[in-house]
Each structure stands twice: as C-alpha cells, then as structure tokens.
Amino acid sequence: SADVLVAHYAHLSLPDPDDIQEPPIYIRVLDGLAGILIIINGLTIGISQDVRWRGFEYGEMFFTGFFLCEIVCKLRNFGPKEHLLGPDAAWNWFDVLVVSLAVVDVTLT
C-alpha cells in the first residue's frame, strides 16, 4: 500500500497491525449515538426558539447528562493523558468546554 511505500523510502517504521488496538465496541457505539444525539439536540434547540414547551428543559438536561457521561466513559477508557493530549485533543477539549458550559447552564436555569 502507499503507507508501506512511503514508510520504506522515508526510513520510517509502521506499527505492526497486530499491535493496533481497536476501541471497545461500547466506545464505537457511543460515538455513533453521540453523533445522532448532536443532530437531534441541534434540531431541538432550533425548534425551542419558535415553540414554547416546558419539556425542552428536560431535554436539555438529558442531552447534557448524556454528553457528560460520554466524556467520563472516554476518560475511563483511554485515560486522561490519551484523551486530552492525544491526536484528537483539540476536539476533546472542545467537547469538555461545551459540556462544561452546558452543565453550568442547566445548573443555573
């Protein structure tokens, strides 16, 4: 493959495919579910601007709780160092920031 060819001529070594660990199935399911819930949350936020319904507050609490649990699960699985300083650190820090602001919002309102 191209990776092997580039690694050969750049005098780099590729990791052994047997050494690469796939994340556990629950993390892969959690990622997919989080993506779906991000879309639903965005739609809910948009609809809540036009429709007055007390249920939106409970929805906000649910989404905030889910995304907080997602961060906790990933921190437990990958460890703080890998999760917050690894290759996806920028996105993970963004997630932590957004969820932290949501927790403050849910707590104060």
DRENGUFI-585676 format. One line per 2 residues: their letters; for each residue x, y, z of N, C-alpha, C, CB. Coordinates in pm, whole numbers, padded with zeros to 5 digits. Glycine has a CB too. Layout:
a) X Y Z X Y Z X Y Z X Y Z  ... .
END
This chain:
sa) 00084 -00118 00000 00000 00000 00000 00088 00125 00000 -00095 00000 00122  00027 00239 -00016 00101 00365 -00020 00170 00392 00112 00008 00480 -00056 .
dv) 00106 00357 00223 00167 00378 00355 00299 00303 00367 00072 00334 00467  00300 00179 00322 00421 00097 00331 00530 00154 00242 00392 -00049 00291 .
lv) 00493 00197 00122 00589 00253 00028 00650 00383 00083 00522 00278 -00107  00567 00472 00134 00616 00598 00189 00705 00570 00310 00498 00691 00229 .
ah) 00663 00481 00396 00741 00448 00516 00877 00390 00478 00664 00349 00605  00879 00308 00376 01005 00246 00331 01104 00352 00284 00978 00144 00217 .
ya) 01060 00442 00196 01150 00541 00140 01181 00655 00236 01091 00597 00013  01097 00675 00336 01123 00778 00437 01198 00721 00557 00991 00842 00483 .
hl) 01229 00592 00547 01300 00522 00654 01227 00530 00787 01441 00579 00669  01097 00507 00778 01011 00505 00896 00962 00363 00919 00891 00603 00881 .
sl) 00921 00336 01038 00864 00204 01063 00716 00220 01098 00940 00131 01179  00635 00136 01038 00493 00136 01066 00465 00043 01182 00412 00094 00941 .
pd) 00361 00073 01261 00326 -00018 01370 00276 -00150 01314 00221 00044 01463  00302 -00254 01387 00253 -00386 01348 00100 -00384 01357 00314 -00497 01439 .
pd) 00030 -00428 01253 -00117 -00427 01258 -00174 -00503 01378 -00172 -00487 01131  -00101 -00601 01428 -00150 -00675 01545 -00139 -00593 01673 -00072 -00805 01561 .
di) -00054 -00489 01672 -00036 -00406 01791 -00138 -00292 01800 00104 -00349 01792  -00206 -00264 01690 -00304 -00155 01689 -00431 -00205 01757 -00334 -00106 01543 .
qe) -00472 -00133 01861 -00590 -00174 01935 -00712 -00095 01889 -00568 -00156 02086  -00817 -00169 01859 -00945 -00106 01827 -01011 -00065 01958 -01038 -00203 01745 .
pp) -01081 00048 01958 -01153 00083 02081 -01262 -00021 02106 -01215 00226 02071  -01301 -00038 02232 -01406 -00136 02262 -01535 -00102 02189 -01431 -00141 02412 .
iy) -01619 -00201 02173 -01743 -00183 02097 -01831 -00074 02157 -01821 -00314 02090  -01832 -00065 02291 -01919 00037 02350 -01873 00179 02316 -01924 00019 02502 .
ir) -01744 00199 02295 -01694 00332 02255 -01737 00361 02111 -01539 00340 02269  -01730 00261 02025 -01772 00283 01887 -01923 00310 01879 -01737 00160 01800 .
vl) -02001 00239 01959 -02146 00263 01963 -02172 00401 02021 -02218 00153 02047  -02099 00436 02127 -02115 00566 02192 -02086 00680 02094 -02023 00577 02313 .
dg) -01984 00665 02011 -01951 00768 01911 -02065 00788 01812 -01823 00730 01836  -02120 00677 01762 -02232 00686 01668 -02355 00747 01731 -02265 00550 01613 .
la) -02386 00701 01852 -02501 00754 01924 -02483 00903 01955 -02524 00676 02054  -02362 00942 01993 -02335 01083 02021 -02357 01168 01896 -02191 01101 02073 .
gi) -02315 01120 01781 -02337 01193 01657 -02485 01214 01628 -02273 01120 01541  -02564 01109 01647 -02708 01120 01626 -02769 01218 01725 -02776 00981 01638 .
li) -02728 01209 01852 -02784 01298 01954 -02741 01444 01935 -02743 01250 02092  -02624 01466 01878 -02583 01604 01846 -02679 01665 01744 -02437 01606 01791 .
ii) -02715 01587 01644 -02809 01636 01542 -02946 01661 01604 -02822 01534 01426  -02995 01566 01685 -03126 01582 01749 -03123 01702 01844 -03166 01454 01826 .
ng) -03014 01718 01918 -03001 01832 02010 -03006 01964 01933 -02870 01822 02090  -02936 01970 01821 -02938 02091 01738 -03078 02122 01688 -02844 02076 01621 .
lt) -03150 02018 01644 -03288 02039 01599 -03377 02085 01714 -03345 01910 01538  -03357 02026 01830 -03435 02064 01948 -03409 02209 01986 -03401 01971 02067 .
ig) -03284 02250 01983 -03251 02390 02014 -03319 02483 01914 -03097 02411 02012  -03315 02448 01786 -03379 02531 01684 -03530 02539 01703 -03348 02477 01546 .
is) -03594 02426 01728 -03739 02424 01747 -03778 02501 01873 -03790 02279 01756  -03697 02490 01977 -03730 02556 02104 -03731 02708 02093 -03631 02514 02212 .
qd) -03671 02761 01987 -03673 02906 01967 -03809 02955 01918 -03564 02947 01868  -03886 02864 01855 -04016 02903 01799 -04134 02848 01880 -04027 02854 01657 .
vr) -04113 02740 01953 -04220 02673 02025 -04192 02680 02174 -04236 02525 01980  -04292 02721 02251 -04275 02726 02397 -04332 02597 02456 -04347 02852 02458 .
wr) -04244 02521 02523 -04284 02394 02585 -04188 02366 02699 -04285 02275 02481  -04239 02334 02815 -04155 02311 02932 -04067 02187 02916 -04242 02297 03056 .
gf) -04105 02096 02831 -04029 01973 02809 -03890 01995 02752 -04105 01884 02716  -03868 02110 02689 -03735 02138 02635 -03629 02146 02745 -03738 02269 02556 .
ey) -03669 02193 02863 -03574 02199 02976 -03527 02060 03014 -03639 02269 03097  -03621 01965 03016 -03585 01827 03049 -03498 01765 02939 -03711 01742 03071 .
ge) -03528 01801 02815 -03445 01755 02704 -03303 01806 02716 -03506 01798 02572  -03289 01933 02753 -03156 01991 02771 -03080 01918 02882 -03167 02142 02804 .
mf) -03150 01885 02990 -03087 01810 03099 -03043 01672 03051 -03183 01796 03218  -03128 01607 02971 -03093 01474 02918 -02968 01482 02830 -03210 01415 02838 .
ft) -02967 01575 02735 -02853 01586 02644 -02725 01619 02721 -02880 01694 02537  -02735 01711 02816 -02617 01747 02895 -02566 01626 02973 -02650 01863 02991 .
gf) -02658 01552 03035 -02619 01432 03110 -02555 01328 03020 -02739 01372 03179  -02612 01308 02901 -02555 01209 02808 -02414 01248 02767 -02644 01195 02684 .
fl) -02396 01374 02728 -02263 01416 02680 -02161 01418 02794 -02272 01555 02616  -02206 01445 02916 -02117 01436 03032 -02075 01291 03055 -02185 01492 03158 .
ce) -02169 01199 03045 -02137 01056 03058 -02044 01009 02947 -02266 00971 03057  -02061 01063 02827 -01973 01027 02715 -01828 01065 02748 -02019 01098 02584 .
iv) -01809 01186 02801 -01673 01229 02835 -01615 01140 02944 -01674 01377 02881  -01695 01109 03046 -01648 01024 03156 -01609 00886 03103 -01756 01012 03266 .
ck) -01692 00827 03017 -01662 00694 02960 -01532 00696 02880 -01777 00646 02870  -01513 00800 02801 -01391 00808 02720 -01267 00833 02808 -01403 00919 02616 .
lr) -01283 00913 02912 -01170 00934 03004 -01133 00803 03074 -01204 01042 03108  -01233 00727 03113 -01206 00599 03179 -01143 00498 03083 -01335 00540 03238 .
nf) -01188 00499 02958 -01137 00402 02862 -00998 00437 02812 -01232 00391 02744  -00977 00561 02771 -00849 00599 02711 -00751 00656 02812 -00873 00700 02602 .
gp) -00801 00703 02926 -00716 00770 03024 -00707 00917 02992 -00576 00707 03028  -00688 01000 03096 -00684 01145 03072 -00573 01188 02977 -00666 01216 03203 .
ke) -00457 01125 02986 -00344 01167 02902 -00375 01145 02754 -00216 01089 02941  -00421 01026 02719 -00451 00996 02579 -00570 01079 02530 -00481 00845 02561 .
hl) -00670 01093 02614 -00792 01162 02572 -00769 01313 02556 -00904 01137 02673  -00697 01372 02649 -00683 01518 02649 -00554 01568 02584 -00690 01569 02789 .
lg) -00459 01478 02560 -00333 01519 02497 -00301 01439 02371 -00220 01505 02596  -00387 01346 02334 -00363 01260 02219 -00393 01329 02087 -00447 01135 02231 .
pd) -00405 01250 01981 -00424 01307 01847 -00555 01385 01830 -00420 01197 01746  -00658 01352 01908 -00786 01423 01898 -00805 01523 02012 -00901 01324 01898 .
aa) -00695 01570 02069 -00701 01656 02188 -00783 01783 02164 -00561 01694 02232  -00768 01845 02049 -00840 01971 02024 -00991 01949 02028 -00799 02031 01888 .
wn) -01038 01844 01963 -01182 01814 01964 -01228 01775 02104 -01216 01702 01864  -01146 01698 02174 -01185 01653 02308 -01191 01770 02405 -01086 01547 02360 .
wf) -01097 01864 02394 -01103 01982 02480 -01225 02068 02444 -00973 02065 02466  -01257 02075 02316 -01377 02148 02273 -01502 02084 02335 -01388 02151 02118 .
dv) -01509 01951 02331 -01622 01880 02393 -01631 01911 02542 -01607 01728 02373  -01517 01908 02610 -01515 01936 02754 -01565 02078 02780 -01373 01916 02813 .
lv) -01521 02173 02700 -01564 02312 02716 -01715 02326 02695 -01489 02403 02617  -01766 02271 02586 -01909 02284 02555 -01994 02216 02663 -01939 02223 02417 .
vs) -01955 02096 02704 -02032 02025 02806 -02023 02097 02940 -01983 01879 02821  -01907 02152 02973 -01894 02228 03098 -01987 02350 03098 -01747 02274 03118 .
la) -01993 02420 02986 -02085 02534 02975 -02230 02490 02985 -02061 02609 02844  -02262 02373 02926 -02398 02321 02935 -02434 02283 03078 -02414 02199 02843 .
vv) -02339 02225 03151 -02362 02190 03292 -02389 02317 03373 -02240 02113 03351  -02311 02421 03350 -02333 02548 03420 -02471 02604 03384 -02221 02652 03384 .
dv) -02507 02598 03256 -02635 02649 03211 -02752 02573 03275 -02645 02640 03059  -02744 02441 03276 -02850 02359 03335 -02859 02383 03486 -02826 02209 03306 .
tl) -02744 02401 03549 -02741 02422 03693 -02802 02558 03731 -02599 02413 03744  -02774 02661 03653 -02819 02795 03688 -02962 02827 03643 -02727 02896 03628 .
t) -03015 02751 03546 -03152 02781 03498 -03252 02681 03548 -03155 02784 03347 .
END
